[in-house]
Amino acid sequence: MTLPADPERREADTARAARQAGLLFLVSAVLSLVAITSLPDRRDPLLLLAAIDLLIAVGTVVLPWARWPAGSTAVLAVLAWTVIGASTWTIGGIGSGSGAFFVLAFAWLGLHHSRRTILLNAPVAALAYLGALVLGDTARHALAGTVLVIPFAVSIALIIEGRVRRLRAAREALEEEQRWRAALMATLAHDVRSPLATIESVLEIIGEEPGLPADLKPLVAAAARQTSRLSTLAITLLDLERVEGGKLILDWEDVDVEELSHQVTELLGSTDVIVEVEPGLTVRADPVRLQQMMVNLGANAQRHGEPPIVIGARSVDAGVEMFVRDHGAGVPIADRHLLFQRLNRTERNPESVGLGLWIVRLLAQAHGGDAVYRPADPGSAFVITLPRHSILATPPARARRRLGHQHDTPS
């Protein structure tokens, strides 16, 4: 099994392997101390073994494994064979208890190391086990015990290693596919924004032309709305890339919530949308991302709910609630926990890419708030909560804030 090429992942896997080995040595130390109660005549060697186990356990935590080559934790297996063999000899060559530790140690090798490392450790472990049984005056059982325990432990390790190797290959293939998909979406988003901007400008000029026939004005307006929605989709795809890289930047402005809600209604292009916004409500937010969130929720309500669709906002104790409510059947209880997950595809929504609600929640959290689902009677309500400081705080007109620092007020 090849360790991941990603340095951060390799370091994390190495640290995890060291911690797990440390736990095994700690358990061995505790059992050595417990054994003193039944073998008081072996008190001193058992205390020494417990001290060695504890020393190694501490070393697995404090040693700088990340600085050393991949697979360096395999040296802990050699220490394990030595300590387990010494324990077997100390308790008089009774291999039944220490045999379980040989199995555990090989299982640990299977989780974190290659097949080659496992096979190289097999003769070392066999020698340690055989020697301990011989020195413990149980020579007649030594060969039989070694033949049974060590091959069994090695077999378990090889099975685990094979499964881990396949799972790691599948994970790397999935991550590669996700990177390719993200790169494709980002490229498409970058490439379509310029032509969309040109189309929007042309449609705006045409729509303002005095000689435009009256029957064409609604068509031009509809084309402009849909072009704007495509621009919003391009921004969503770019935001996905920025979220992945932790580079999303918000541009803070004072936003008239009622005006923004009417803009969202126009973008949705439906006569079945009602705006219910508390008069004079103004929030501090990124207007493009706020509109994007509400359009996503509105489009979701159009696809899966029933009219009328209500776009609303009100001030509450926690801050501001902006919501989109439909009058459909609602979301089944079994599907609600999946709503804001990435790439969510339920039976209710099998054709969806599964990014819309996930993006909504991420953008809401970037504003210091959250997005949640609430059942309505009838229908569904998707609610974006913006914090109290979005009403009261007065940062400069264009402040910047990175995604993930939800609790910092804009400055």
C-alpha positions in Angstrom: 0.0 0.0 0.0 1.5 3.3 -1.1 1.0 6.2 1.4 -0.7 9.3 0.0 1.4 11.8 -1.9 -0.3 14.7 -0.3 2.1 15.8 2.5 -0.6 16.9 4.8 -2.6 13.7 4.5 0.6 11.6 4.8 1.4 13.5 8.1 -2.1 13.0 9.4 -2.0 9.2 8.6 1.4 8.9 10.2 0.3 10.7 13.3 -2.8 8.5 13.4 -0.8 5.3 13.1 1.6 6.5 15.9 -1.4 7.3 18.2 -3.0 3.9 17.6 0.3 2.1 18.3 0.7 4.2 21.5 -2.7 3.1 22.6 -1.7 -0.6 22.2 1.5 -0.1 24.2 -0.5 1.7 26.9 -3.0 -1.2 27.1 0.0 -3.6 27.4 1.4 -1.5 30.3 -1.9 -1.6 32.1 -2.2 -5.4 31.7 1.4 -5.9 32.9 0.4 -4.0 36.1 -2.7 -6.1 36.5 -0.7 -9.3 36.0 1.3 -8.4 39.2 -1.8 -9.3 41.3 -1.8 -12.9 40.1 2.0 -13.2 39.7 3.5 -11.4 42.7 6.8 -13.3 42.3 7.2 -11.6 38.9 6.6 -8.2 40.2 9.9 -6.6 39.3 10.1 -7.7 35.6 6.4 -6.9 35.1 7.0 -3.4 36.5 9.9 -3.0 34.2 7.8 -4.1 31.2 5.1 -1.7 32.2 7.6 1.2 32.4 9.0 0.3 28.9 5.5 0.2 27.5 4.6 3.6 29.0 7.9 5.0 27.7 7.2 3.8 24.2 3.6 5.0 24.4 4.7 8.5 25.3 7.3 8.4 22.5 4.7 7.6 19.9 3.0 10.9 20.8 6.0 13.3 21.1 8.3 12.0 18.4 8.3 14.1 15.2 7.0 11.4 12.8 6.1 14.0 10.1 9.8 14.8 9.6 10.7 11.2 8.8 10.1 9.1 5.7 6.7 7.6 5.0 6.2 4.3 6.8 8.7 5.1 9.6 6.2 4.0 12.2 6.9 0.4 11.2 9.8 0.5 13.6 7.1 0.4 16.4 6.2 -3.1 15.2 9.7 -4.3 15.9 9.5 -2.8 19.4 6.1 -4.5 19.8 7.5 -8.0 19.0 10.3 -7.4 21.5 8.0 -6.3 24.3 5.3 -8.9 23.7 7.9 -11.6 23.5 9.4 -10.4 26.8 6.0 -10.4 28.4 5.3 -13.9 27.3 8.6 -15.1 28.8 8.1 -13.1 32.0 4.7 -14.8 32.7 6.3 -18.2 32.2 5.8 -18.9 28.6 2.0 -18.6 28.6 1.3 -17.6 25.0 -2.5 -17.6 25.1 -2.7 -14.0 26.4 0.2 -12.5 24.4 -1.0 -14.2 21.2 -3.9 -11.7 21.1 -1.4 -8.9 21.2 0.4 -10.4 18.2 -2.9 -10.4 16.3 -3.6 -6.8 17.3 -0.1 -5.6 16.3 -0.4 -7.3 12.9 -3.9 -5.7 12.4 -2.3 -2.3 13.1 0.3 -3.1 10.5 -2.4 -4.0 8.0 -4.2 -0.7 8.6 -1.1 1.5 8.1 1.6 -0.3 6.2 2.3 -2.2 3.0 2.0 -5.9 2.3 5.8 -6.0 2.1 6.2 -4.6 5.6 3.8 -7.1 7.0 5.6 -10.0 5.4 9.0 -8.7 6.5 7.7 -8.5 10.1 6.3 -12.1 10.1 9.7 -13.9 10.7 10.7 -11.3 13.4 7.4 -11.8 15.2 7.6 -15.6 14.9 11.1 -15.6 16.3 10.0 -13.4 19.3 7.0 -15.6 20.0 8.9 -18.9 19.6 11.9 -17.7 21.7 9.6 -16.6 24.5 7.8 -19.9 24.6 11.1 -21.9 24.6 12.6 -19.7 27.3 9.4 -20.0 29.3 9.9 -23.8 29.6 7.0 -24.6 27.3 9.1 -25.9 24.4 6.7 -28.7 23.6 4.0 -26.1 22.8 6.4 -23.6 21.2 6.3 -24.8 17.6 2.6 -25.5 17.6 1.7 -22.2 19.1 3.9 -20.3 16.7 2.5 -22.2 13.7 -1.0 -21.3 14.8 -0.7 -17.7 16.1 1.7 -16.0 13.7 0.2 -17.2 10.3 -3.3 -16.3 11.7 -2.1 -12.8 12.7 -0.3 -12.3 9.3 -3.4 -13.4 7.4 -5.6 -10.9 9.2 -3.1 -8.2 8.5 -3.0 -9.0 4.8 -6.8 -9.0 4.6 -7.0 -5.6 6.3 -4.2 -4.2 4.1 -6.0 -5.4 0.9 -9.2 -3.8 2.0 -7.5 -0.5 3.1 -5.6 -0.4 -0.2 -8.8 -0.8 -2.2 -10.6 1.8 -0.2 -7.7 4.3 -0.5 -7.6 3.7 -4.3 -11.4 4.4 -4.5 -11.0 7.5 -2.3 -8.2 8.9 -4.5 -10.2 8.1 -7.7 -13.2 10.0 -6.2 -11.1 12.9 -5.2 -9.6 13.1 -8.7 -13.1 13.1 -10.2 -14.1 15.9 -7.8 -11.1 17.9 -8.7 -11.8 17.4 -12.4 -15.4 18.3 -12.0 -14.6 21.5 -10.0 -12.0 22.5 -12.6 -14.5 22.0 -15.4 -17.2 24.0 -13.6 -14.8 26.8 -12.8 -13.6 26.9 -16.4 -17.1 27.0 -17.8 -18.1 29.7 -15.3 -15.1 31.9 -16.2 -15.7 31.4 -19.9 -19.4 32.2 -19.9 -19.4 35.3 -17.8 -17.9 37.6 -20.4 -20.4 36.6 -23.2 -23.2 36.8 -20.7 -22.2 40.3 -19.7 -22.2 41.3 -23.3 -25.7 39.8 -23.9 -27.0 41.6 -20.7 -25.7 44.9 -22.0 -27.2 44.4 -25.4 -30.6 43.4 -24.0 -30.6 46.4 -21.7 -29.9 48.7 -24.6 -32.6 47.0 -26.7 -35.1 47.2 -23.8 -34.6 51.0 -23.5 -34.9 51.6 -27.2 -37.9 53.9 -27.8 -38.9 52.3 -31.1 -39.1 48.8 -29.7 -42.5 47.3 -30.5 -44.7 46.8 -27.4 -45.2 43.1 -28.0 -41.4 42.5 -28.0 -40.7 44.3 -24.7 -41.9 41.4 -22.5 -39.7 39.0 -24.5 -36.7 41.2 -24.1 -37.3 41.6 -20.4 -37.7 37.8 -20.0 -34.5 37.2 -21.9 -32.7 39.8 -19.7 -34.0 38.0 -16.6 -32.9 34.6 -17.8 -29.5 36.0 -18.8 -29.1 37.4 -15.3 -30.0 34.0 -13.8 -27.3 32.4 -16.0 -24.9 35.0 -14.6 -25.9 34.0 -11.1 -25.3 30.4 -11.9 -21.8 31.2 -13.1 -21.2 33.1 -9.9 -22.4 30.0 -8.0 -20.0 27.8 -9.8 -17.1 30.2 -9.1 -18.2 30.4 -5.5 -18.0 26.6 -5.3 -14.4 26.8 -6.4 -13.6 29.5 -3.9 -15.3 27.6 -1.1 -13.2 24.6 -1.9 -10.1 26.7 -1.7 -11.2 28.7 1.3 -10.9 31.9 -0.7 -14.4 33.3 -0.8 -14.5 37.0 -0.3 -17.7 39.0 0.6 -18.3 42.6 -0.5 -20.3 44.2 2.3 -22.9 46.9 1.5 -26.2 48.2 2.9 -28.9 46.2 1.3 -32.6 47.2 1.0 -34.2 43.8 1.7 -37.6 44.7 0.1 -35.9 45.9 -3.1 -33.7 42.8 -3.2 -36.8 40.6 -2.8 -38.5 42.2 -5.7 -35.4 41.7 -7.8 -35.4 38.0 -6.9 -39.1 37.9 -7.9 -38.3 39.3 -11.3 -35.4 36.8 -11.8 -37.7 33.9 -10.9 -40.1 35.2 -13.7 -43.3 34.0 -12.0 -46.6 35.7 -11.2 -47.1 33.3 -8.3 -44.5 34.9 -6.1 -45.6 37.2 -3.2 -43.2 39.5 -1.4 -43.8 40.0 2.4 -41.0 42.1 3.8 -41.0 44.1 6.9 -41.0 47.8 5.8 -37.7 49.7 5.9 -35.6 46.5 6.7 -32.0 47.0 5.7 -29.1 44.6 6.3 -25.3 44.6 6.0 -24.5 41.9 3.5 -23.0 41.0 0.1 -25.9 41.9 -2.2 -24.8 39.6 -5.0 -24.5 36.6 -2.7 -27.7 37.5 -0.8 -29.6 37.6 -4.0 -28.0 34.4 -5.1 -29.2 32.6 -1.9 -32.7 33.8 -2.3 -32.9 32.9 -6.0 -31.6 29.4 -5.2 -34.3 29.0 -2.6 -37.0 30.5 -4.9 -36.0 28.2 -7.8 -36.1 25.3 -5.4 -39.6 26.2 -4.3 -40.7 26.5 -7.9 -39.4 23.1 -8.8 -40.6 21.2 -5.7 -43.4 23.2 -4.1 -46.8 24.6 -5.0 -47.8 28.2 -5.5 -48.2 30.7 -4.1 -44.5 31.2 -3.2 -43.7 33.7 -0.5 -40.5 35.6 -0.3 -40.3 37.4 3.0 -38.1 38.9 5.7 -38.5 40.1 9.2 -36.4 41.2 12.2 -36.2 38.7 15.1 -34.3 38.6 18.4 -31.4 36.8 16.7 -31.2 39.2 13.8 -33.0 39.0 10.5 -34.8 36.1 9.0 -35.2 36.0 5.2 -37.3 33.1 4.0 -38.9 31.4 1.0 -42.1 29.5 1.6 -44.1 27.4 -0.7 -47.5 25.7 -0.2 -46.7 22.2 -1.5 -46.4 18.8 0.3 -43.3 19.7 2.2 -40.1 17.6 2.6 -40.5 14.1 4.1 -39.0 13.7 7.5 -36.7 11.0 6.3 -35.1 13.4 3.7 -34.7 16.5 5.9 -31.3 15.7 7.3 -30.0 15.5 3.7 -31.3 18.9 2.5 -28.2 21.1 3.0 -25.6 18.4 2.2 -23.3 18.6 -0.7 -24.3 16.6 -3.8 -27.6 15.6 -2.1 -29.8 13.6 -4.4 -33.1 12.3 -2.9 -36.0 10.4 -4.4 -37.8 13.8 -4.4 -35.0 15.4 -6.4 -33.2 12.7 -8.4 -32.2 15.0 -11.3 -30.6 17.7 -9.1 -26.9 18.2 -9.0 -27.3 18.7 -5.2 -25.3 22.0 -4.8 -28.0 24.7 -4.5 -29.0 24.3 -0.8 -25.4 23.5 0.2 -24.2 26.8 -1.4 -27.0 28.6 0.4 -25.9 27.4 3.8 -22.2 28.1 3.1 -23.0 31.6 2.0 -25.3 32.2 5.0 -22.5 31.0 7.3 -20.1 33.2 5.6 -22.4 36.1 6.6 -22.2 34.9 10.2 -25.7 33.3 10.0 -27.2 30.0 8.9 -29.8 28.4 6.7 -32.4 25.9 7.9 -35.5 24.1 6.9 -38.8 24.6 8.7 -42.0 22.7 8.0 -45.0 24.9 7.2 -48.7 24.1 7.2 -48.9 23.5 4.3 -45.6 23.4 2.5 -42.0 24.2 3.3 -40.1 27.2 4.5 -36.3 27.7 3.9 -35.0 30.3 6.3 -31.7 32.3 6.1 -30.8 33.9 9.4 -28.5 36.9 9.4 -27.0 37.9 12.8 -28.0 41.0 14.8 -24.9 42.9 13.8 -26.0 42.8 10.2 -28.6 45.4 11.2 -26.8 47.4 13.8 -23.1 47.3 12.8 -21.9 50.0 10.4 -18.6 48.8 8.7 -17.1 50.6 5.8 -18.9 50.2 2.4 -16.6 47.5 1.1 -15.2 45.3 3.9 -13.7 41.9 3.2 -14.0 38.7 5.2 -12.9 35.2 4.5 -15.2 32.2 4.6 -15.0 30.4 7.9 -14.6 33.4 10.2 -18.3 33.6 10.9 -18.0 35.3 14.2 -15.9 38.3 13.2 -17.9 41.4 12.7 -17.1 43.2 9.4 -14.5 45.9 9.8 
